[in-house]
């Protein structure tokens, strides 16, 4: 399990709009906040992305670029982004390789409907590929308050 203070594992995955995302390249422009989440179109995810959109300027002021990541295809992510007016690029982790590397898989047997899905969580990676912040949900519908998340980013950089 990768934790705060560890070196982030690099990866390259498809991103929306025909782009590819490589973590080691992206961090050259500043810290990257990876947001892992279970599914597009879920009730919790729909409400949460609205709150994230409201905080977009705050994350920009902090110099943090956020990318959303789950097993959805790039095409599905584009539709999801259009539906929610998401201001963040989305990474397609169809085979959950990155979700597994970062230990963001739901393993709690009390959630059989989503067992094996990508869990909700955040990983902040700095320019040197150091993990500066980690938050993992105990239950898939848990969320961290978006204001608290912004404060954590401020304190972690």
Buried (B, 14 or more C-beta within 10 A) or exposed (E): EBEEEEEBBEBEBBBBEEEEBEBBEBBEEEBBBBBBBBBBEBEBBEEBBEEBBEBEEBBEEBEBBBBBBBBBBBEBBBBBBEEBEBBBBBBBBEEBEBBEBBBBBBEEEEBEEBEEBBBBBBBBBBBEBBBBBBBBBEEBBEBBEBEEBBEBBEEBB
